[in-house]
Amino acid sequence: LPDLPGIEAPRPVVFPEPTVFTLPNGLEVIVLQDKEIPAVDISLQIRAGDIYSPANMPTLAGLVASALSEGTTKREKAKIDEAVDATGGTMSAGAGSELTA
């Protein structure tokens, strides 16, 4: 095939080296830093998807995911929303077959 005008060969992608550590509660944390982009993206993924739900409660992971942004015993939903909004951020939760995020 002839070369297409204006189309360049793909450039290699170089991913940053991850920093991995475990919190005292057992949660594994993986940090990827890219100082060329002035943004922060935080993603929490827990091995608690639909495949781990009991047979009599197949939508349990989705229910738990929807509750993640509804507040905690120590911080009300309004306070969480206020803190997220103050940074210009967004927060969402959902469940898949293997993970809750």
VENNORUR-V647070 format. One record per helix or strand. SS is the DSSP state (a for helix, b for strand). FROM is the first residue (numbers start at 1). TO is the last residue. If there is no record, write none. Layout:
SS,FROM,TO / SS,FROM,TO
//
This chain:
b,19,22 / b,28,31 / b,46,46 / a,50,52 / a,60,67 / b,71,71 / b,76,76 / a,77,86 / b,95,95 / b,100,100
//
